[in-house]
Amino acid sequence: MIRPDEYRGFIEKTYLRRDFTGFTGDRSFVRDDQAQKAFSKLRSSIGGIYAWRISDPSNRNPIAQQRMIKEAEFAFKQAFAFCPYSPEAVFRYVNLLLGMHRFE
């Protein structure tokens, strides 16, 4: 599992300092605000489906619940990494963490 500080480091290095050492992606993506927003929105929507299924009362399988929590968290982290200035990505990820009582 990737720790939040690893995402933060990637975002600061790539988006704030524009340091592309070790960056294997397409650099034009980093300059394309609309593409970043679109991919972030799509990934956030996928995370939202997992988050909805977590709260579904008919789903009480603890193994499936943990798997969906892991996938929802991963999707929201990716949405944030795609577009770190997206309020939707941040809001949805924070709501997931608050629902799990992970205030730190």
C-alpha positions as CSV (number, residue, x, y, z in Angstrom):
1,M,0.0,0.0,0.0
2,I,1.3,3.5,-0.9
3,R,1.5,5.8,2.1
4,P,-0.2,9.2,1.9
5,D,3.2,10.9,2.2
6,E,4.4,9.1,-0.9
7,Y,1.5,10.7,-2.9
8,R,2.2,14.1,-1.3
9,G,5.9,13.8,-2.3
10,F,5.0,12.9,-5.9
11,I,2.5,15.8,-6.1
12,E,4.9,18.3,-4.6
13,K,7.8,17.1,-6.8
14,T,5.8,16.9,-10.1
15,Y,3.3,19.7,-9.9
16,L,4.9,22.3,-7.6
17,R,8.6,22.0,-8.4
18,R,8.1,20.7,-12.0
19,D,10.8,18.2,-11.3
20,F,10.3,15.3,-13.7
21,T,13.2,13.1,-12.8
22,G,12.0,9.5,-12.5
23,F,8.6,10.5,-14.1
24,T,7.7,7.9,-16.7
25,G,4.4,9.4,-17.7
26,D,3.5,11.8,-20.5
27,R,4.8,15.2,-19.5
28,S,2.1,16.9,-21.6
29,F,-0.5,15.4,-19.2
30,V,1.0,17.4,-16.4
31,R,0.5,20.6,-18.4
32,D,-3.1,19.7,-19.5
33,D,-5.5,20.9,-16.8
34,Q,-8.6,19.6,-18.5
35,A,-7.1,16.1,-18.9
36,Q,-6.1,16.0,-15.2
37,K,-9.6,17.1,-14.1
38,A,-11.3,14.5,-16.4
39,F,-9.2,11.6,-15.2
40,S,-9.5,12.7,-11.6
41,K,-13.3,12.9,-11.9
42,L,-13.5,9.5,-13.5
43,R,-11.3,7.9,-10.9
44,S,-13.1,9.7,-8.1
45,S,-16.4,8.3,-9.5
46,I,-15.1,4.8,-9.4
47,G,-14.0,5.4,-5.8
48,G,-17.5,6.7,-5.1
49,I,-19.0,3.4,-6.2
50,Y,-16.8,1.5,-3.8
51,A,-17.6,3.9,-1.0
52,W,-21.4,3.5,-1.7
53,R,-21.0,-0.3,-1.7
54,I,-19.2,-0.1,1.7
55,S,-22.2,1.6,3.2
56,D,-24.8,-0.7,1.5
57,P,-26.7,-2.5,4.3
58,S,-27.1,-5.7,2.3
59,N,-23.3,-6.1,2.1
60,R,-22.2,-7.4,5.5
61,N,-19.3,-9.7,4.4
62,P,-16.3,-8.3,6.3
63,I,-13.7,-9.6,3.8
64,A,-15.6,-7.9,0.9
65,Q,-15.9,-4.7,3.1
66,Q,-12.2,-4.5,3.7
67,R,-11.5,-5.1,0.0
68,M,-13.9,-2.3,-1.0
69,I,-12.4,0.0,1.6
70,K,-8.9,-0.7,0.2
71,E,-10.1,-0.1,-3.4
72,A,-12.0,3.1,-2.6
73,E,-9.1,4.5,-0.8
74,F,-6.7,3.7,-3.7
75,A,-9.1,5.2,-6.2
76,F,-9.4,8.4,-4.2
77,K,-5.7,8.7,-3.8
78,Q,-5.2,8.3,-7.5
79,A,-7.9,10.9,-8.2
80,F,-5.9,13.2,-5.9
81,A,-2.7,12.4,-7.6
82,F,-4.2,13.0,-11.1
83,C,-5.5,16.5,-10.0
84,P,-4.3,17.6,-6.6
85,Y,-6.2,20.9,-6.9
86,S,-9.6,19.1,-7.4
87,P,-11.9,19.9,-4.5
88,E,-14.0,16.9,-5.4
89,A,-11.1,14.4,-5.1
90,V,-10.1,15.8,-1.7
91,F,-13.7,16.0,-0.4
92,R,-14.6,12.5,-1.3
93,Y,-11.3,11.0,0.1
94,V,-11.7,13.0,3.3
95,N,-15.3,11.8,3.7
96,L,-14.2,8.2,3.3
97,L,-11.5,8.6,6.0
98,L,-14.0,10.3,8.3
99,G,-16.5,7.5,7.9
100,M,-13.8,5.1,9.0
101,H,-12.8,7.3,12.0
102,R,-9.3,7.9,10.6
103,F,-8.9,11.4,11.7
104,E,-5.1,11.5,11.6
